[in-house]
Amino acid sequence: MVGLRFHSSQIVGSDVSSANVLISVESGLIADIDAIGGDFGFDFDHVTVYPGYVDVHNHGAVGEDVNAADVEGLIRIASFLARNGVTAWMPTLVPDSDDNYRRAIDAIDELMARQVGRPIAQAVGVHYEGVFASEEMCGALRPEFFKSGRWAVGGGHLPKLERGVHMTTLAPEIEGGIELIEALVADGWVVSIGHTRADPETLDRAYAAGARHMTHFFNAMTGVHHRDLGVAGWGLANDDVTFDLIADGIHVHPDMLGVACRAKSPDKVSLISDSVAPTGLGDGDFELWGETITVKNGRTQNERGSIAGSVCTMLDCVRTMRSIKFSDADIAKMASNNPAKLLGLDDRGSIEVGKRADLVGLNADGSIAFTIIGGEIVG
């Protein structure tokens, strides 16, 4: 048994609150949370301990793009994410050729086989973003690779992993969109609404078919107008719909982040990075998805003038939410518990006995004190 003692620390997402807490870990799981403490383990003063962050939408980092990376490239991404507090992630693919989908899926399969027991962010599945998107709301995606719902319902198949969660972001108004949602949900996929300008009636049909989540809320969807509900308005008005947000302060103004999260409630919002390959490399010009992406002052832009993903981390998102006065408990829900629930991962997302020992500690200044993945401290 490995003991981890956090002295003068706040434990977020646990029923135990004490200035001297011992978290005991056995076989990678939380075995005990003891408010009395003990004489072994690691001391961390004035550290806030969160459940590890779960990023359901990540295209890459440190120069590695999920669409193009081999398994070693994926490991480099996962190592970078772990150093920034992420303990689980969904490698996210943008529209591409069928051959490249197959190659990418093979690489993710190999990653998931090799990552076990290693203190790197654990890939838990794959997220196909925008294969079935609206061309009018394509954003930085490449319409030449879009597919219709009829293609899928008629027998077309996206390559699947040998194990793990399968998620896709789609526009329900495309040809065959509702039938596609029904088929994917029946096959166990998590279906999220995004890159869409669907009307409320179509969105209601999508919800009835099983699409209960929305991707990067406000972005690549119609907004709210006082005489037109829009896609975003529909998401806010439907109590049973959840959504995720890119909390970099660029994709959505910080004040609007606060409005949306409080209107929906932190119980129904997930934070995502939407990170792309240049993340962690600073400003400059980068080749990505067949064009040049410019990063300047932390903002991405493609040759068409669109924002092309983010260069933020989940840690940056947490800092943004702290800056607009969300509580640590609410941030833990949005960064860890809610995304784990979205993916059906009952073994993580909170600090409880029996859950995975996936933890992240933040110093008072918001920097990472440590990340622990499956009971192993990230180096």
N, C-alpha and C positions, 0 to 999 in steps of 0.2 A: 504494500500500500504506500502511495506517495502522499505526503501531507503538504498542503499549500496554505500557509498562515498569513492572512492579510491584516496587519495591525493598523488601527485608525483608518479603516477603509470603509467606504460605502459599497454594499453589495446590492446591485440593481437587478430586479427580476427574481428575488428570493424573499421568502417570508422571514428570514433571519436578518436582523439589523443590530449590529454590535460594533464596538470599537476594537474588538479582538475576535476575529472569526477564523476558524479553521475549516478549510474545504479539503476533504479527503478524497483522493482519486484512486480508483482501483480498476485495472484493465481498461483504461481510457474513459471510464464513466465516473460521475460524481457519486461517491459512496456515502458521504455524510457531510452535513453542514452544521458545525458545532459552534455555538456562541461563546463557549467557555474558552476555547483555544487550546494550545498545546505547545510543546517544546521542540517541534521539528518543522521543517519546511522552509518557506521563503517569506521574509518580512518585506512589506511594501507600505511605506507611510504615505497617508493622504492620497491614496489611489482609489478611484471609482472603478469598480469591477462590473463590467457588462457581460451578458452572454455574447458570444462571438457574432460578428456581423454576417448576415446572409445576403449576398448580392445576386439577385435573380436576372440581372441584365448587364452583362459585361462582355465587350467585344475585344478586350485586350489591354495591354500596357507594355511598358519598357521596350517598345519597338516591335512587339509581337502582336499580330492580328489573328484572332481565332479562325477566321476563314482560311488563312494561309499557313498557320503554324503547324510544325510537326510536334511530336510529343515533348521533345526537349524545349521547344518554344512555349508550349502550354505549361510546363513545369516552371519556366522562368516567370510567366504571368502569375501562377499560383504562389510562388515564393514572394513576389512583390506584394500580392494581395495580403498574404499572411503578415508581412511586416507592417501592414496598414490596418490590421484588425479584422480582416475578413477570414472567417473560418470555413465558409461554404459558399460556392458560387455556381452559377449556370453559365458556362461558355455559350456565347450568343452569336449566332450566324446571321449575316445579312444576305439578301437574295444573291444567288450565285448559280453557276452551272450545276447540273446533276452530278457530273463527275467530281466536281470539287466538294459538293456536299458529302459524297461517299468517302472521299479522302479525309475530310475534316472529321466525320463521324468515327472513322477508324482511329484517327489520332486521339480523339476524346475517349474512346473505348480503352485504348492503351494507357492513357493517363489514369483513368479510373482504376485500372488494374495495378498500376505502379505506385499510386499515391497512398495506398493503405499503410497506416503506421508512420507515415512521414509527416513532419510538422509543416505542411504546406496547406494552403486553402484547398479544401476537398471539393472537387467537381461532383455535383450531385445529379447531373442530367445535361440536357441541351435545350436551348431556347432558339427557335427559328423566328426571327423578327421579319415581318413584312413580306414573306413569300407571297401571301395572299392580301396585298395592300391595294388601296385606291391610288391610281396614278395621280390624281389631283392632290393627294396628301402624301406624296412619296418622300418628302424631306430630302435626306442625303442618300436614300436607297436608290438602287438602279432598276428602273422600270422594265428594262429589257429582259430581266430575269423573273418578273412577276408571273404568277400562275393564277388561273381561275379556279373557283370552287368546282366547276364542272370537270376540270382535269383530275382533281382528286377523287370526286365522287364517281367519276367514270373509270377509275382503276389506277390513277397515278398515285405514287407513294413517295413520301419523303423518307430518306434513309433513317433508320432508328438505331439507337444504342442497344447493346446487349443487356444493359441494366440502367436503372435510373429514371428520373422524371423527364417527361417530354412536354414542352410548352411551346406555344406559338402565339404570335401577335398577328391579328388579321382584321380586315375591314369587312363587316357583315354584309355590306351592300353590293359586293362584287357578285358576278354571276355565279349562282350556286352556293352563295355564302352561308345561308342558313342550313342547308343540307350538309355542308362541309362541317359546320360547328357540331351538328348532331353526330356525325360520323366520328369526328375526333374525340368528342367527349365520351362516346361509347367505347372508344379504344383506349381511354384512360388519360388523354392529353389534358393539360391545363390550357384553356383557351382564353386569351386576353384580347380585348377590343382595342384597336389602335390604328394609326395611319388611315383615318376614316373621316368621312363627312356624312355618315348615315343619318337619316331622319329619326325622330323618336319612335315611330312605329316599327321601323326596321330594328332599332336597338332593343325594343321590347321583345321582338321575335328572337333576337340573338340571345337575350337573357333567358327566355323560355327554353331555348335550345341548349343552354348550359354554359354560356359565356358570362362569367360573373365578375370579371376583373378588367381593369383598363390600364394600358401601358403609357408610361411617361405623360401623366395627366397634363392637360393644356397643350402639350406639344403634338404637332401633326394631327390635330383634330379641330373641329369648329368650336369656337368659344361661346361664352354666355352673352346674350343680348336680352334686353328687357322685353323685346317682342319676339324673340327667337331663342328657344331653350338651348339649341346647339348640343353637340355631343358632350361637352364639358358640363353644361347645365343638367343634362340627363343623368350624368354620373353623380352629381351632387344631390339631385332630387331623389334618386333611387337608394333607399336605405340599405338594401341588401347587396349593393355593388361595392367592391373595394377597388382601390387604384394605387399605383405607385407614382412617385415624383422624383425627378432629378433635382436634388437639393444643392446645386452648385451656386445658386444665386444669379446664374446667367440664363439658363433655360426658363426659369420662372423667378420673377422678382421676389426677394425675401418676404416682403409684406404680403404678397399673394400666396406664398407658401403657407404663411400663418393663417390667412383667411381660409384656404382650402382645407388644411389639416384640422382646424378647429370646427369648420362647418361639417366635415365628414366624421370627425373624431379620430384621434390617434389610434383607436382600436381597429380602424379600417384602412389605414394608410401604410404603405411600405416605402422605404427609401431605396433608390437605386443609383448606381453611378453612371450607367450608360457609357462607361469608360471605353476609349478607343486606343489603338496602338501607341500614339505619341504620349500617353499618360506617363508621367515620371521623367520625361525627357526635356521639359522646358519648352520655350517658344522656338518656332522655326517652321520650315516647310517640310512636309512629309508626303510620301507616296502612299496612298491608301485607297482601296476599292477602285482602282483604275484612274485616279485623278490626284491632283495635288491638294493636300489639306494644309491650310495655314493655321498655326497656333500663335496667338498674340495675346498677351496678358491673360492667359488662361481661357481664352475663347477660341473655339474651332470654327473654321469657315472653309467650305469647298469652293470649287471654281464657279459654281452656279450661285454663290452667295448665301447658301443655306448653312446653318449650324450643322456640323457633322459629328454628332456625339459629344462627349465631354472629355476633359482631361482631369476630372476630379476622382477622388477615391471615396469609399464609404466613410472613411474617417473625416474627409472634408465635409461630407453631407451631415455627419453628426455635429461637427463644429458649427455649421450653418444653423442647424436647428437649436443648438445651445444659444447661439447669438440672438435668436428671436424668441428666447425665453421659454422654450419647451422644457419640461422637467426631464430629469434623467430617466425616470420610470417610463414616460411617454416615448422618449427617444429609443429606449430599449425595445419597446413594442414595435416601433416603426423600422428599426434597423435590424432586428433579430427575430422577435417572436412572430410578427405578422408575415414576413416573407417565408419563414419556415412553415407556418400554417398554410399559406398559399400553395406551397409545393407538397403539402401532406407529409412533412418531415416531423413526426412526433417525437423524435429522439433528440431534438436540439431546439435552440431558440429561447431558452430560459435557463435559469440556474436552479435546478431541482435535483434531488436525489434520484438516480436512475437515468438522468439525461447524460449525453456526451459531455465530457469535460472540455468544452469549447468556450474559452473565456478571453476577454480583452480588458486590460487595465489601462485607464487614462490617468495621467498626472494632472495636477491642478491646472496646469497651463494648456491642457487638451492634447498633449503629446502622448505617444504610446509608451507605457511603462513595460508592458509585456503582452504577448499573444500566446495562448495555450490552445493547442489543437489535439483532441483526443488524449489529453493529459500530458502532452509533450510541449515543452517550452520552445517557441520559435527562436532560432539563433539570429 
